[in-house]
Amino acid sequence: MTTVKDFDAKFTSREVSAWGGLALLKKMMDWMGIQEAKAMV
């Protein structure tokens, strides 16, 4: 099982690049354990 450090998600008025958004999405998916859930199906 992969462990991911906790991370803070905060609202900001700054723009987020596409790469930054994808990096956040990956961290969230890792934190939720998507790969482990997918392997069980």
Residue, then its C-alpha position, 0 to 999 in steps of 0.5 A: m500500500t502506498t502512503v502519501k503525506d497529508f496535504d493542504a488544499k486551500f482556496t486562492s485567487r492565484e491562477v493554477s496552471a494545467w500541470g499544477g492542477l494535474a499534480l493536485l489531482k494525482k495527489m488527491m487520487d493517491w491519498m484516496g487510494i484509487q490504485e488499490a481500489k482499482a486493483m481490487v476490481 
